[in-house]
Structure formats: C-alpha cells, structure tokens
Amino acid sequence: MFIFSAIITLLLTGVVGYLGNSRVKTSKDFIVGGNKLGAVGVTSMLMGSIIGGASTVGTTQMAYNHGVVAIWFITGLCIASIILGIFYSKQVDKKDWETIPQIIGDTYGKNARTSSSILLSIGMFIHVNGQIIACIALFTAIFGMSVIKAAFIVVMLLVIYVVFGGFWGSTLVGGLKTILLYSTTLICGGILLVKLNGFKEIMTILPKEPWFNLFSGSVSEDLASVLSTVVGVLSTQTYFQAIMSGRDSGTSKKSAFLVAFLVFPIGIVCTAIGMYMRIHYPSISAREAFPLFLINYLNPGIAGIAIATVLISSTATGAGLTLGISTMLTRDVYKQILNPKCDDRKELLVLRIIIVIIGIMTFFVVINNKETMILNWGFLSMVFRATPIFIPTVMAIVFKDKIHPKAGLYAIVSAPAVSTMWIFSGLPQISSIYIGLITSIIAILFMSKYLKYKGIENYTKM
C-alpha cells in the first residue's frame, strides 16, 4: 500500500506537470505564464519554489543535529516572502522586466547584465543540487536504493516537471504540491502533538543547551543565516519570476503575504520532528530523520503519499530554480550576446535544451556530494545569489540616477570574489554573507564617487 500510494502520487504529479505544455504557446508563456496568473497561480508558483527539500528534509536534519536553531531558515523565508510582497510586487504593473539581470542591465549596462546573470545562475545551480540531495535521502532511506539510481530518477522528474510546461508546468505542480504538503504537515503535527505526546517529550527530555538555544552557534552567525536567506530569495530569479507572473501588483502582493503565512507552520513541525527523532532514533543518519518519521508513524497509505509529496516538494523547487537559470541564460546571455535575432520558436528550444543540460550537470554533482549537509548548500548558494545581485538591484530600483554604471559592474564582480576568498580561507561560511554585502556597498558607493571625481559624469546605460 505504501509503495502503491507513493507511485500513484508521483505519476499524478507528472501528468499535471505535463499538462502545462498545453498552455505554452510563446516563450513568454514558458517564462512567466504570459503575466496572466491570479492569486492561486502566483501562490502555487511561490510555494512550489520556496518550500522544498531544504525546508522539510533539511530543516529536520538541522533540528536533529542542533535543535531549534533550525527554525532560522524558515524564518528567513517568511521575512523574504513579506518583502517580496511589499517591494517587488510594485514592479508587476510596469511589466518592463522578466529577469533580475534586466533590471541591472538597464542601470549598469550590458556587461553588468551578463555578469550578474552568470553569477546568479551559479548560485541557483548550487541550490538545485541541495534540493536533489534531499530527494536522494528519501529514496535511500525508504527503498535502500543506490545514490546513482536515486539521483537519476530524481533528475528525470525535475526535467519532466519543467521542460514540457515551463512556468505553467511548475505552477500546476506547485498547486498540487501545496495541497499535499499542507495536508501532510497537519497530519504529522497532529500525530506528534496528540498521539505521541512528542512536544512534551521534547521539552522534558532534551536539555536546554544546545537544543533550545536559538543562538547555539553565535548571534552573528545565526542572524547571518536569516539574512542570507532573505537577501538570497530577493536576489533569485525564480521568486522574482513568480511575482512578475501576476496579472497585477495587488494579486502578487496578496500571494506573497499568503506564502509567508503558510510557510512558518511547516518549519515548526519539521523542527519538532527532528528533535523528536533525535530522542528515539539517536543513531540514524540525520538526513533520514524526516522520511523515517513518516514511515514509522503514519498509516502506510498516507505515508506513501507523504513521502511522494516531500519528493515532489524538493523536485518542484529544483525545477523552479532550473527554470529561472534557463530564463536568465537564454534572455540575458544567449539573446544578448550569441543570437540577438533569435525568433520565439528557437528561444523556446534553447530554454528547454538548457534545462536538460542543467539536469545532466546536477546528476554528476550530487552523486559525488551525497553526504553533505543539505542546508549548507542553501546557505552557500545564497552567497552567490545575494552578494553580486542584492545591493546593485536595490540601488538600480531606488537610486538609479545617482549610481554610475561602471560602479555597478565593480560591485557585481567584487562581492562574490571577496566572499569566496573568505570561505576558502577557512573562516565561517555563513559570515561570508556580511562580507559580501559590505563589499558590494563599498564598491558601488566608492566607485560612483571616484568616477565622478575623475570627471566621468555620464550616468547613462553602457
């Protein structure tokens, strides 16, 4: 019954993702759904992209190892969703942009647009790998499947979800996933609270230190995890794409706020599950804590659906990120540099080819990094997504006429370079987000003043 329900759920989701193909007529349909989505559609796409393996399997893994500090990642996602609604939704009515690098290019020029697109794609690719590793944990824990076989199946699902239906496919899968995931979370929370009396056990058995200390690492590092998540989401093409797909700014704003409301309970339940599993299964692999809870404490039929839902969550998030990478590389690199006269039909083909290539690359990366901490991939990806993009994007929207175009390019290139050197020097990885953002601010302000001092007064696009 367990395997049957899991397979049926996966097949149903695959069919839903493929049905998105019927709505794709142009590249704009593939990328942002033709800017036609209502609140349900935008919410589905955002939830499908934001809540994945890092939010469920990864949060449980972190809680199993370190306790309530795991809630910081989900907290960052909630804050980021609220800011998406307040800040980015205002751009929807303008309908001028489809990618974040387009915003950067309008202010800092073509070179800055290309550089930001490539760096942002690298950061998003890192996060895709974290999602796939979360999926592999499910297969290895449940079916005893080898990492290579599990990776192949998961990557194939990722490609199928997005290569046929593009944005529409991701949105439809995201909607189904949201329904299934929330049902699963409510069931798990209810079992933990009522049947297992799990919350009482957690409070009485686990010592205060480090399990109930929100700053069990250090205040600066734990707050940096929130900051990196917030600025990473705000700098990621996938979430920007979801916001821009709304039919108007009001629709996108409401959807972003709704996602913030929906996300937090999932984080609480997953954190509690991780701590409960630490008490009763102290010798298991931490990444298997969440799937083993589902298997051991849920009805077999429901457990199968729940496991498939978590797998869909991780895969759908990876698919959304992959779509974002493909969009930027096609619109900001291929069409801008390699083939400016590309017609719409060829652009659709290029979008799909890039998605397949990303899938192949992901397969080879994850089979060689299967034992790494899932949330570490999320945090590392934030360094490459946030440090080159966040400050230049904010400056481009708020202070466009006061920033010299060359200054933006310096900030985009220098910030991730300094953050990377910080990490490779053996210094705390999560603190590199502070270093990168500070570098970006200094570079963009200093170079603007320096170039003005040198007599270069041209503030037009390069």
VEXLUMDREN-871911 format. One record per residue (C-alpha): residue number from 1; x, y, z. Coordinates in pm, whole numbers, plus 50000, padded with zeros to 5 digits. Example, Ala and Ser with C-alpha at 12.3 -4.5 7.8 and 13.67 -1.06 7.14 Angstrom:
i	x	y	z
1	51230	49550	50780
2	51367	49894	50714
This chain:
i	x	y	z
1	50000	50000	50000
2	50285	50236	50088
3	50468	50193	49757
4	50144	50196	49556
5	50023	50527	49700
6	50367	50686	49653
7	50387	50580	49288
8	50031	50696	49211
9	50105	51038	49367
10	50423	51077	49164
11	50252	50973	48841
12	49963	51213	48906
13	50207	51498	48961
14	50399	51410	48647
15	50077	51424	48444
16	49986	51761	48600
17	50329	51899	48510
18	50298	51776	48153
19	49953	51934	48116
20	50121	52273	48147
21	50253	52213	47795
22	49908	52283	47650
23	49926	52642	47779
24	50269	52720	47635
25	50238	52899	47301
26	50520	53153	47330
27	50843	53198	47524
28	50661	53449	47748
29	50410	53176	47841
30	50703	52945	47921
31	50883	53205	48134
32	50612	53399	48326
33	50284	53237	48225
34	50206	53531	47999
35	50154	53754	48307
36	49806	53602	48343
37	49813	53438	48687
38	49569	53513	48965
39	49632	53479	49337
40	49604	53099	49333
41	49852	53066	49049
42	50111	53305	49194
43	50079	53144	49539
44	50120	52799	49386
45	50436	52900	49200
46	50588	53072	49503
47	50507	52784	49737
48	50630	52536	49479
49	50962	52719	49458
50	51018	52822	49820
51	50915	52507	50009
52	51136	52217	49906
53	51383	51969	50045
54	51582	52232	50232
55	51265	52347	50411
56	51145	51999	50506
57	51416	51731	50499
58	51691	51990	50554
59	51518	52164	50845
60	51451	51829	51013
61	51815	51731	50959
62	51937	52054	51116
63	51698	52018	51413
64	51812	51657	51463
65	52171	51781	51496
66	52131	52122	51660
67	51774	52177	51787
68	51553	52486	51749
69	51824	52681	51566
70	51690	52503	51255
71	51390	52739	51255
72	51607	53028	51130
73	51596	52908	50770
74	51215	52905	50763
75	51205	53240	50944
76	51420	53386	50667
77	51182	53250	50404
78	50883	53412	50579
79	51052	53751	50603
80	51163	53727	50240
81	50808	53650	50125
82	50675	53958	50303
83	50941	54178	50143
84	50864	54026	49803
85	50505	54140	49851
86	50595	54489	49968
87	50887	54563	49736
88	50887	54355	49417
89	50511	54345	49362
90	50523	54718	49276
91	50712	54629	48959
92	50436	54399	48825
93	50216	54671	48674
94	50514	54811	48481
95	50576	54475	48309
96	50914	54602	48191
97	51126	54316	48325
98	51126	53937	48312
99	51465	53879	48478
100	51660	54043	48761
101	51965	54093	48533
102	51739	54304	48307
103	51696	54547	48598
104	52071	54555	48644
105	52133	54594	48271
106	51901	54894	48245
107	52112	55080	48502
108	52465	54941	48475
109	52484	54825	48115
110	52523	54510	47908
111	52839	54381	48076
112	52682	54407	48420
113	52371	54227	48295
114	52573	53938	48155
115	52796	53909	48463
116	52504	53914	48705
117	52316	53653	48503
118	52609	53412	48507
119	52685	53458	48880
120	52319	53430	48977
121	52286	53113	48767
122	52581	52960	48953
123	52422	53036	49289
124	52087	52893	49185
125	52257	52583	49043
126	52420	52521	49382
127	52076	52535	49545
128	51932	52292	49290
129	52192	52037	49399
130	52086	52077	49763
131	51725	52002	49669
132	51824	51690	49476
133	52038	51561	49766
134	51727	51596	49986
135	51531	51382	49738
136	51804	51119	49731
137	51779	51091	50110
138	51418	50981	50067
139	51499	50709	49815
140	51794	50570	50011
141	51601	50568	50340
142	51287	50407	50202
143	51388	50178	49920
144	51754	50112	50003
145	51828	50238	49653
146	52180	50333	49547
147	52263	50700	49525
148	52326	50680	49150
149	51986	50521	49076
150	51807	50764	49307
151	51983	51062	49153
152	51890	50950	48802
153	51519	50915	48890
154	51503	51250	49070
155	51680	51440	48793
156	51449	51286	48535
157	51145	51401	48736
158	51290	51750	48764
159	51340	51779	48390
160	50993	51641	48311
161	50822	51884	48551
162	50963	52191	48380
163	51086	52109	48028
164	50738	52047	47889
165	50523	52304	48067
166	50778	52563	48174
167	50625	52816	48413
168	50275	52671	48371
169	50402	52322	48450
170	50582	52445	48762
171	50271	52638	48871
172	50034	52343	48832
173	50274	52110	49014
174	50323	52376	49281
175	49948	52398	49340
176	49910	52022	49382
177	50222	52011	49597
178	50091	52287	49828
179	49769	52096	49895
180	49950	51767	49958
181	50230	51921	50165
182	49997	52112	50392
183	49781	51807	50450
184	50092	51604	50531
185	50223	51870	50770
186	49892	51894	50958
187	49876	51516	50992
188	50237	51493	51118
189	50185	51780	51359
190	49867	51622	51492
191	50031	51282	51542
192	50330	51440	51714
193	50114	51651	51945
194	49825	51416	52028
195	49922	51054	51962
196	50293	51064	52053
197	50282	51349	52303
198	50600	51447	52126
199	50616	51814	52217
200	50606	51728	52590
201	50884	51471	52544
202	51098	51721	52358
203	51055	51981	52631
204	51127	51742	52920
205	51399	51511	52782
206	51625	51735	52575
207	51847	51973	52777
208	51816	52347	52726
209	52167	52368	52582
210	52203	52348	52290
211	51860	52220	52187
212	51651	52523	52287
213	51907	52795	52228
214	51822	52999	51917
215	52182	53121	51912
216	52359	52792	51983
217	52628	52882	51731
218	52676	53254	51780
219	52443	53551	51748
220	52619	53687	51441
221	52625	53350	51262
222	52264	53261	51338
223	52139	53604	51234
224	52355	53574	50923
225	52164	53258	50831
226	51841	53461	50835
227	51998	53750	50645
228	52149	53519	50383
229	51812	53352	50327
230	51626	53683	50297
231	51865	53851	50055
232	51914	53524	49868
233	51542	53490	49799
234	51517	53857	49699
235	51809	53806	49460
236	51681	53485	49299
237	51528	53486	48954
238	51272	53215	49032
239	51092	53415	49302
240	51109	53736	49102
241	50963	53543	48808
242	50676	53417	49023
243	50592	53768	49146
244	50608	53912	48793
245	50365	53646	48665
246	50071	53804	48849
247	49807	53985	48649
248	49857	54295	48866
249	50056	54418	49166
250	49773	54359	49413
251	49748	53994	49316
252	50120	53933	49357
253	50131	54120	49688
254	49849	53916	49840
255	50008	53592	49719
256	50346	53676	49873
257	50185	53754	50210
258	49984	53432	50196
259	50300	53230	50132
260	50468	53388	50436
261	50168	53281	50646
262	50169	52926	50507
263	50541	52860	50532
264	50607	52903	50905
265	50391	52613	51041
266	50580	52374	50813
267	50907	52485	50970
268	50774	52437	51324
269	50653	52084	51255
270	50976	51982	51078
271	51189	52123	51361
272	50983	51930	51617
273	51010	51610	51414
274	51389	51641	51401
275	51417	51685	51778
276	51171	51401	51846
277	51364	51165	51619
278	51686	51260	51800
279	51534	51126	52122
280	51402	50798	51982
281	51647	50727	51697
282	51981	50879	51806
283	52195	50661	51577
284	52032	50719	51236
285	52167	50942	50962
286	52032	51292	51029
287	51919	51340	50668
288	51689	51037	50703
289	51508	51167	51014
290	51209	51314	50828
291	51136	51022	50592
292	51179	50769	50873
293	50925	50958	51086
294	50674	50938	50802
295	50734	50566	50755
296	50724	50473	51123
297	50433	50684	51248
298	50190	50730	50957
299	49941	50487	50806
300	50119	50310	50514
301	49887	50457	50251
302	49918	50810	50389
303	50292	50763	50441
304	50332	50678	50073
305	50152	50997	49974
306	50353	51196	50229
307	50688	51062	50105
308	50588	51134	49745
309	50481	51484	49849
310	50819	51560	50006
311	50988	51424	49696
312	50765	51645	49480
313	50844	51943	49704
314	51217	51904	49660
315	51190	51831	49289
316	50946	52114	49220
317	51171	52363	49398
318	51465	52239	49194
319	51253	52262	48879
320	51157	52622	48956
321	51521	52717	49013
322	51619	52539	48692
323	51357	52734	48500
324	51499	53056	48646
325	51853	52965	48537
326	51735	52874	48190
327	51542	53201	48160
328	51843	53414	48251
329	52093	53228	48034
330	51854	53249	47739
331	51731	53608	47778
332	52041	53770	47929
333	52324	53575	47763
334	52209	53387	47451
335	51979	53657	47310
336	52200	53944	47418
337	52537	53810	47301
338	52514	53493	47091
339	52199	53537	46884
340	52020	53874	46923
341	51790	53797	46626
342	51666	53468	46770
343	51294	53412	46696
344	51042	53294	46956
345	51035	52932	46841
346	51411	52895	46865
347	51413	53066	47201
348	51174	52805	47337
349	51404	52532	47208
350	51708	52693	47372
351	51520	52725	47703
352	51444	52353	47701
353	51794	52248	47594
354	51949	52444	47880
355	51711	52276	48127
356	51825	51932	48009
357	52191	52033	48036
358	52136	52158	48391
359	51975	51824	48477
360	52277	51631	48347
361	52521	51853	48536
362	52318	51817	48856
363	52329	51438	48832
364	52708	51427	48827
365	52747	51683	49107
366	52509	51516	49355
367	52643	51162	49319
368	52981	51296	49434
369	52844	51505	49726
370	52579	51279	49876
371	52682	51310	50244
372	52691	51689	50269
373	52457	51891	50495
374	52153	51991	50288
375	52112	52339	50438
376	52482	52410	50376
377	52405	52402	50003
378	52126	52651	50060
379	52348	52889	50254
380	52637	52858	50007
381	52404	52929	49717
382	52286	53244	49895
383	52643	53379	49883
384	52649	53359	49504
385	52288	53468	49460
386	52285	53755	49710
387	52627	53917	49719
388	52655	54007	49349
389	52287	54089	49299
390	52110	54228	49604
391	52273	54569	49658
392	52306	54654	49285
393	51939	54561	49229
394	51814	54773	49520
395	52031	55064	49404
396	51905	55024	49047
397	51542	55046	49155
398	51571	55313	49425
399	51876	55525	49329
400	51912	55465	48957
401	52004	55822	48861
402	52270	55855	49132
403	52480	55547	49052
404	52749	55535	48786
405	52706	55232	48554
406	53067	55116	48593
407	53028	55117	48970
408	52756	54853	48944
409	52982	54621	48748
410	53259	54652	49009
411	53014	54563	49286
412	52874	54263	49098
413	53218	54113	49040
414	53400	54203	49362
415	53139	54098	49621
416	53124	53724	49539
417	53503	53719	49487
418	53565	53850	49839
419	53302	53616	49989
420	53459	53317	49815
421	53808	53408	49940
422	53662	53440	50290
423	53524	53085	50270
424	53838	52933	50118
425	54047	53098	50392
426	53873	52870	50642
427	53665	53145	50801
428	53296	53077	50893
429	53098	53016	50575
430	52778	53179	50691
431	52958	53502	50792
432	53070	53549	50433
433	52727	53697	50358
434	52813	54000	50573
435	53149	54039	50399
436	52995	54015	50051
437	52718	54267	50114
438	52956	54515	50278
439	53196	54477	49984
440	52910	54540	49741
441	52802	54858	49921
442	53157	54992	49942
443	53230	54913	49578
444	52918	55073	49437
445	52939	55391	49651
446	53316	55437	49631
447	53338	55379	49256
448	53047	55615	49188
449	53223	55894	49379
450	53563	55808	49233
451	53440	55811	48873
452	53259	56138	48934
453	53580	56282	49084
454	53771	56172	48774
455	53530	56375	48564
456	53326	56089	48418
457	52977	56233	48452
458	52789	56003	48214
459	52516	55824	48405
460	52351	55668	48101
461	52347	55299	48016
462	52662	55143	47883
